[in-house]
Amino acid sequence: MKRLGVDVGGTFTDLIYVDDDAGTVLVHKIPTTPDDPSEGTVRGIEELAGRAGETAAALDQVFHGTTIATNIVIEHNGAQVGLITTEGYRDILHIARHKKPLNFSNYQDLPWQRYPIVRRRYRLTVPERITRDGSVLVALDEERAREQVRKLKEAGVEAVAVCFLFSFLNPQHEARVAEIVREEFPDAFLSVSSEVLPQYREYERFSTVCLNAYIGPKVSRYVRRLEEELRRLGMRTGVHLMTSASGVATAEGAIARPVNLLMSGPVAGVVGGIWAGREAGFDNVITLDVGGTSADIGLAQEGRLRMKHLLDTRVGPYQAMVPMVDVDTIGAGGGSIAYVDAGGIFRVGPRSAGADPGPAAYGRGGTEPTATDAMVNLGWLVPEMFLGGDMKLRADLARNAFEQGPARALGMSVEEASMGAVQILTHSMVQSIEENSVRKGYDPRDFALVAAGGAGPLFAAQIALEVGTPAVLVPTYPGVTAALGLLATDMVYEFVSTVYQRVSKLDTAALEEAFAALEQQARDQLAADGISESDVLIQRVADCRYLGQGYELRVDCGAGAIDDAWVRKLRSDFDDIHEREYSRRFEESDVEIPNLRVRGIGLQPKLRAPESPTGSESPDAALRHEGEAWFRAGGALEKVATRFYDRAALQAGNVLEGPAIVNQYDSTTVVPPGLVARLDGFSNIVIAIGREGRAPGQSPDVSERIGAA
């Protein structure tokens, strides 16, 4: 099977091609085309397929990760949206949870009010009311609904959201209004809460459904345009897109519910990092994916993705109550701009030079100093070897950017200012890793740090020294780890239903019926995607909380009959999860089940890392030259004799003593002075940090590979 993964980042579009039968793996990077990301995507697919000696028509699968949905929300440039809702509830989106972002500030903006998803003039109401038991209290006024739809059409809105009270229990009024919208305004993008998110919690549901409408027109146009271009290339398969829940959806599924694409790109990086760690024998990993614009940090214990609580799944200032992998994104990347602010403070990011014009060293007109320029000045990035020599950096422009900027403003040398920029970004990433590990009850010393992205391996060793992770894993193709993650995941859909049940008074028949309905939805969706029944996996999940709590936790449920043993296990598992999360368990308290969930998984062919032949410990065959680079040693910045290696020429078993710099097409790895790295059996670079050289979640055979280091 010939598969291709493409991940569109803020600076570069990363691609990876895998031929499972021939064992071929090829990678490619091209600058992102910000005005229309599909242009760069299609060009990259054509170029990479050509390098493989194939045409795009020969590809069996194409998987795509994109930040287009997230960028629309962050940049506030979505569609003009109209909302039709229950009479008297026009301002739910404005009031929100009546919470301020900063509890103790007397003056502050409320971003969801300053940048409303739906402007108040386009929030229209109709007489109707469903009660909390699903019965009809006030019948839908269909004529009034038709009038309101016509008003929105005349106002020129592009999308219409329909969201009524308690429609998750009885969707008949929403379904009828949706029919009216299709009759009166067929060109509008339609987002209906009972189809997008049939779940309780008013504000979160309203926000999510309106976000779906807000990003819908642009996302659907992008996906359709991409599909058309791929068909023009003669591709036999449609494109599949990564979702925030770590699965992939078809183009049709993405167009119907684009809100599920939020955080698509960062999630792919976490999945790719987990896969790389598992193949190398590391069960516990912290993933660090540093690109040109941002750094994405995730944590996986025993190779399991952590999901965010559905009340924490924000994108920008807006609530998006969709299943989302727990990944933290900060503005720290190779394109992050270094500057001295009005108060004389040296800062780096979150503003980025992006793909155009990019860092000063790119020679495309950029003049502001960036992290990439800093690494050129320190000698870590060799201008002639960037992107395998396909793109030569301008060392003179990088130096001039720092000389005229931070170095002059702070009275430093260019090298001191450059190292300062690197250390500031390093500190930002250390803080984010600690927030995702220590502050959530995980000890970083139990994890290996997986360095991914074009810039991740440049920072990873120094970060590991500060955080305390005992090993750094640099995958074979670190710069395209997110694209690789697209090929390492399955097709996943999640369906939810609100049930409001107590464990002490459980209606097992109603629970069975609700699970069965959700499972049928999952099977129907996967069948529509062309997944055979033998490749379908169904997982049950219950949202649980102690009686009186306002927030719930996800608990995996077993299949089979819901009997006393099933209930006891659910209760016991929830107590354990609650204790793990909050250090408390309340076994005497009753447990509520507000929601049931079913994850439908369409299993995809497993990606396997090819094993490499073992060579000697000496890496001299891969040595390309010996030079000098700047490092901080013993508190002082010094120019140190450094060895520069070609990653493609390294063999399993080679040992690299720092300072060493390893160049490859898609990334550069830095091994600082005093550290030692070894190539394992899959050609991963494993850098031993400290004396242990082994994470507790790592298998013994891997510890032997890095123990000698």
N, C-alpha and C positions, 0 to 999 in steps of 0.2 A: 504494500500500500504506500502510495506517495502522498505525503502530508506536508502542509505548509502553515506556519504560524506567523502572523504579522501583528506587531504591537506598535501603535502610533503614540509617540511621546511628544513632549513639548519641543524638543530639539531634534531628535533623530527618530526615524521609523526603523524598527528592528525586525528582521525576518530570519526565519530558520526553516530549512527544507530537510525532510527526513524521508528516506526511502527504506522502509522496513525490510524489504526483501533483499536489497543489495547492501544494506548496512551503511548507506551514504548519509552523511550529515554535512550540510553547507549553511553558512551564515552570511548575512548581508546587512549593511546599514546604509541608509541614505538620509539626507536632511529632510525633515518634515516640511510639508507644504502647508503653512498655516491657513491660507485663504481657502483651500479646498484639500483637506487631508486625503481624500480619495485619490487625488492625482499621484501623490507620492506612493500611496499604497499600491496602486495598479502598476506604476512604473517599477517599483521594487519587486513585485511578483513576476513581471515579465523578465527583469534582469536576472533574478535568482533562478527562475525556471530555465533560462537560457544557459546559465552557468552549469546547471545540472544536465545539460544536453537534452532538455525536454521543452515542450511548450506548455502554456498554462492549461491547455485542454487535457493534458496527461495527468493533472492533479486529481486525486481522489477526494481529498478533504482540504478545505481552507478555513482556518480559525483566526478570528480577529479580536484584538483587544483595543479599546479606544477610550479616549478621555473626552470625546465630543459632548456627551451628555453632561458630564461634570463641569466642563468649561462653560457651557451655556448658563448653568446655574451660578457659577462663581462670577462670571462676567456680566450677569444680569441682561442678557441679550436674547431672551427667549421670545415666544410668540405672545401676541395680545390675546389674553384668555378671558372668556366669559364664564360665569358660574351660575347655575340654576340650583337653588336650594330651598329648603323648607321656610315658609313664611315665619319671620321673627328671628332667623338665624343667619342673617346676612353678614354679620361681623365676626364670625368665629375665627376667620383667618387673621383678622386685625387684633383681636383680644388675645389669641393664642392661649398659653397657660398662665397668663398674667404674671409672668416672671421676668425679672430684668436679667440681662446677661451678666452684669456685675452687681452683686447684692448690695454693696455698701457705697456705691457711687450715686451722688445726688443728681448728676446730669449725665445722660448718655443716650445715644441713639438706640432705637429698637430696629435692628436691620430688617426684620420681616415687615415692619410698617414703613420704613423708609424706601425699601425696594419691594413692594407688594407683588406677589405672584399674580394676583388678580386685582386690578384697580377697582375701587368701591363702585364707580359708576357702572361697571360691568358685572357686579354681583347682584343678580335679580332673584326674586323669590316667587313661589307659587303656593297657594293654599293646598296643603296635604299634611297628614301626620300618621306615622306608624308608631305604635306604643312599644314599650320595652318587652312585651311578650309576643310582638310580631303582628298583632291585630291592627286593623285599620280604624283609627279614631276619626280622622277627617279624610274624606275621599279626595282624590286628585282632581283638581280643576283643570281639565284638559285644554279648555279654550284659553285660560289664562297662561298655561304653559306654552301654547302655540304663539300667543302674543309676545311672550318674553323671548322666545327663540327668534322671532322675526326682528325684534329690537336689536338683539345681538348681531344678527346678520346685517342689518342696516348700519350698525356701528362699525362694522368692518373687522370684527374679531376673527382670529385664525383658528381658534380652538375653543371647544365648549366642554366644561366639566359639569357633571351632574352628580350631586351629592346630597342625599336626604338623610334625616335622622332615622336610625334603626333599620336602614335598608339592608344591613348585613343579616337581619333576621327575616325580612320580607322585602324582596327586591322588586315587587310588581310595579310600584309607582315609578321607580327609576327606569325600569325596562320600557314602560310606556312613553316616558319623556324621551328616552333614547330613540324610540321609533319616530317620535315627532321631529326630533332634530334631524334624523336621516331624511325625513320627508321634506322639511322646510329648508334645511341648510346642509345638503349632502357634501359640500366641499369642506366643511369644517372638520378638523381633527376632533374626534369624540373620545372623552375619557369618563367612564361611568364607574362609580365607586364599588358597586356590587360585582363588577367584572374585574376591576383592578385590585381592590383591597376590601373584601367582605369581612371586616374585622372591627371590633368595638374600639373606642377612644375617638371622640369627635374631632378634636383639633388635628391630631396626627393623621387621621383618615382624610380629612378635608385637605390638609397640606399635601399629602402624598398624591392624591388624585389630581389636584390642581397642578402639582409639579409635573405629573405625567402629561398633562395637557400643555404645560409651558414649554417643555422640551420636545414634545411630540412632532410638530411640523418639521423642525430642522433635522431631528434625528431620522425621521422617516424619509425625508428627501435625501439625506446622506446615504442611508442604507440602500435605498432604491437606486440611486446613482451608482453606487459601488457595484450592486448586483448587475446593473445594465452594462457597466464597463467589463465586468468579468465574463458576462455572456458574450460580449463582443470579442473577447479573447478565445471564445470557444470552450469555456469551462463547462464540464459536465455536471458539476456539483455546485450547490449554492453555498454562500458564506455562512459560517456560524460565528456568533458573537459571544464573548465572555460576559457573564452577568456578575452582579455584586455578590451573589451567593456561591461563587466559584464554579458554577456550571457553565454550559454554553447553550445558547438558544438559536433557533433558526432566524433568518431575516424576517419572516412573517411574525414570529413571536416577539422579536425586538421592536418591530414597528407597532404592534398592538399594545405593548407595555414597555415603552422606552425607559420608564423609571427604573427598571431592573438593570439597566446598563450603567447606572451611576457607580463610580469607583471600579469600572471594568478593568482598566489598565493596571492599577496598583494591586488588585486581587490576583491577576495573572502572575505578577512577580512573586507573590507569597507562595502560590501553588508551585511555581518553578523552583523556588528555593527549597521547599519541602521535598520535592522529587529529587533534587540534587543531593540533599542531605541523606535521604533514605538510601539512594543508590550507593553513597559513600559509607554507609553504616552508622550515620548519626540519626538517632531517633528524636532527640530534642534539638530544635534549631530556632535561632532568631534570624530572620531574614532582613538583610539590608540592601535595598535596591536603589542605587543612586544614579539618576540620569542627569540630563542637562538642566532640568528645571526644578526637580524636587527629589526628595528621598522618601521612600516608603518602607516602613518598619512593621514587621509582623512577627508573631511568636506562635510556635506549634510544639506542644508537648506530646511525645510519642507519635509524632507525625500527623496529629489531628489539627485541623483548622479550628480556630476559635471564632465564634460568631458574636457580633456585637448584640447587646440588648437592644430590642426594637425601639426603645425610647432614646437610645444614644446614636441612632443612625441618622445623623444630620449630614447634610451637604451644604457647606456655607452656613447661612443662618437658618436654613429651612429644614423642617422635619421630613424625613423620607422613611416611612415605616415599612421598609422592605428588608428581607433577609440580606445581611451584609457581613462579609468576613471582617474580623477585627484587624484593621490595618491603619496605621497612623501615617499621615502624609505631612511633611514639613517642607518649607521653601528652602531647600539646601541641595544644590546640584552643581555640576560643572559650569553652568552658565550663570550662577548666582553672582550678582554684582557687589563688589567691595567698595565701600565709600566711608567717609567720615561725616557724621551728621552735624547739624547746627550746634549741638552741644559738645562737639569734639570727641564723640564716641565712635570708635571703629566698628563698623557693622558690615555684615555680609548677608545678602538676601533680605527678604524673600524675592525681591524683584530679580528677574532673570533676563539675560540678553537673548534667550530663546534661540530659535534656528536662524532667524534673520533680523539683525545682522550677525548675531552670535558673538562669541568672545572676540577681543581685539586680535588675537593670534590667528583667527580664521581669515583675516584679510578681506572681509566683506563690508568694511565700512564701520564696524563697531569700534568705539574708542574707550568705552568704560572698562575698567579692570574687572576680571572675573576670576573664579576659582581655577578655571582652566589656564588662564594666563599666569596665575600664581605658580602652578605646577610646572609650566614651561620655564619660568624663572628659576625654580628650584632644581631644574634638571631632571625632574621625574618623568616628564613627557618629552620624548625625543621628536623634534619637529619633522624629521625625515621618515619616521616610522608610524606616524599617526594614521589610523585606519589602514594599516598595512602598506603605507606609502601612497594610498589613493588620494590623500588630502594632506598637503604639506602645511605645517603651521609656521607662522611668522614670529620668530623669537624676538625680533627687534620691536615689533608692534606690542607684544606682550610686555616687554620691559618698559617701553615708553608709557603704556597705560598706567602701570603702577608708579612709575617715576613721577608722572604729572599728577597722579591722584593721591592715594593714601601715603605713599612714602614722603612726598613733599609736605603734606598736611600734618603728618605726625613727626617729622624730623627723623625718619628711619631710612635705612638702606632699602633698596628694592627687595633684597632677599629677606630682610626682617619683616617688611610689610607683607610679602608673599607668604611667609611662614605664619604670620599672624592671621591672615585670611583663612589659611588651611585649619589652624587651630580653632578659630571661631566656629567654622562649620563643623569640625569634629566635636566640639562641645555641644552644639545644637543636637547632633545625632546621638551623642551619649545621653543627653537629657531625655530624648524621646524614647530611647531603648529602656532607660530606667523607668519611665512612666508606664511602659508596656510590660515590664517584667517585675521589678522590685515592688512597685506600688500596687501591683495586682497579685502579689503573693508568690512570685516566681523568682528563684535565685539564678542570676545569669551564669553562675559558675557551673550550673547543671546543663548548660546549652552550648552548642557550637554556633558560631556566627557565620552565616552564609553570605559571602560578599557577591553582590550581583549588580547589574547595570554597568554602563560604560565607566563610571567613576567609583563604584563601590569598592573594588579591590585597591584603589589608591588610598582610601581612608581606613579600610577595615582593620588592619593590624594595630594602628594607633588607638582606634576605638576599643578594640578588644583589650588592650593593655589597661585602659581606664575603666571599662565596665567589669572586667574579670572573667570573660569567657575564656576557657582554656585552649580553644582551638579556633582558627579561622579556616573556612572551606571556600576556596575559589574554584567554582565549577569550570569545566572545560571551555564552555562558551559563556562567560559571565555577562558579557554585554547584551546578550539576547535572552537572558533568563526568563523575562516576562513572556516573550514570544514562545519560548520552549514550554512554559507553563500552560500555554493554550493547548499544546499537544498532549499534556500529561493529565488532563482533566476529563471528566465525563459530562454528558448532557444532563443538566439538573434543573428540575422545576419544583417549586414549593407551592402548595395550595393550603389555604387556611380556612377554618370555620369557627365562629364563636359559639360556645355551648353552655357556659356557666354551670358547671357541675361541682358538687362537693364530694370528696372521697367517702365521707361517712354516709352519704345518701346517694350513692352513685346509681344512675340509671344505665345499666350496662347495655341494654338493648339500644337506647338512644345513642350511646357512645359508638357501638358497633356500626350502627346505621350511618353516623356522621363520618367515621373512618372509611367505610365502604364507598360513600359518595365521593370523598376526596381522592381515594385510590383510583376510582374509575376516571375522574378528571385527569389524573396523572397518566394513567395508561392510554387514554384517548389522545392526550397531547403528544406523548412519545410515539404512539403509532402514527400520528400525523407527521411526525418528523422522520418517519421511515425506520424507526428502531424496532427490531424483531422482539417478540415476547420473551425469547430466551435471553436477551440482553437487558431486560428490564429488572431493576431492583427497586423495591418499595420500602421506604423507612417511615415509621410512625414517630411523631413527636408530640408531647403534651406541654403546654405552658402551665406551670404550677406556681402557686404561692400559698403561704400560710393565710388562714382566714384573718381578714382585717388588713393585710398588706395591700399596697397600691401597685406593686410591680412584681412581675413573675420571672421565672427562670425556665429555660428549655430543658426538658427531660426526654431522652430517647426511650421509646416504648417498644416492647417486643411485639412480634406478630402473633397471630393465633387468637384463641378465645379470650375474652375479657372476663376472667374469673377471679376468685379470691387470691390465688397465687400471683396473678398479673397485677392486681391492685396493691398487694403487699410489696412487690418489687418496685412498683412505681413510687410508692410512699418512701421506701427505704432509699431509693436512688435520689429522690428529691431532697431528703434530709442530708445525704452526703454532699450533693451539689451545693446546697445552701451553706453548709458548714465550710466547704472549700472556698466559697465566694465571700462569705461574711464572718467566718469563724464562729458561727452559732448554729445550733439546731434546736428545734422546738417540737419534740416528738409528741408532746401532749396536745398540740394545736391541730385543728382540722386543716385539711388542704383543699384549696379550690383549684379547679381547672377551667380557666376562662376560655382558652382556645385549644383546638386540636390542629395539628399540621401533618401533612404528608409530603415527603420528598420523593419525587419520581426521578429515578436515575437511569439514564440510558448509557450502558457501559460501552466505552470506546476501546480500541486496541491499546494495550499497554505499551508505553514508551520504555525502552530499555537502553541503558548506557553500554556501549561496546567496551569490553575489557581491552587493556593495552598490554603489549609485551613488556616484560620487565628488563630494564637495563642495569647498568652499574650505578653506584652512588655518585660518580663523577658526572657533572652536567657540562663538562668542557665542550662537548660536541655542539651544544646549543649556545655557547658563548659567542656573542657577536662583536662586542668591544668592551674595553674597560675605560671608564671615564670617571667623572666626579659629579656628585650631587650634594645638595644641602640637606642636612638633617640636624635635629636638635638632640644633642647628647650631653649628659651631665649638666643640663641647664643652659648650655651655650649652643648657639647656632654655628655649625661648622661645615666646611666643605670636605666631604669624605670620599675616598676612593671607592667606586661602586662598579659592580659587574652588571652588564646588560645582556639579557638572554632572549632568545627567540622561543616563544611558547611552543610553536609547532615542532621544534627540534628536540624538545625535552622528552624524556622517557620515564615510564613508571620506575620508581626506585631512586631517581635522581634526588640529591640533597642540595639545597640552596642555602648558603650562609649569608645572612644580611651584613652589610647593605647590598641588596640585589634588586634589580628592576626587570620584570618580565614583560616583554612587549608581545602583543598579538593583535589580530585584525580588529577585534571588537572591544578591547579593553587593555588596561595596563595594571599590573600587580606590583605593589611596593612591599618589599620585605625590609623593615628598618634594621639598623645596626643592633646586634645582640640577639636577634631572633633567627630561627632556623626553620626552613620549610622542606617538605618532602612530597614527591609526587606519588599518589597512591595507584592502585591497579586500574583505575578508570581515568588516569591522567588529571585528576583533580589536584590542585595545589593545596596542601594542608599545612598551615603555619602553626607551629606549637607556641603557645603563649604561656609564660611562666614555667613552673616546674612540673605541674601535673601532666600537661600535654594530652589530657583525655577528659572528655565530658562524661559524667555518669551515664548519660543516655546513649553512649556510643558502644558499639559492639567490640569485644576484645580483639578481634583480628585487625580492626582499624587502629586500635590503640597501639598495637605492635608496629603499624606502619609509621606512626608519628612519634612513638615513644623514644626511638633512637635520636630523634631531633631534640 
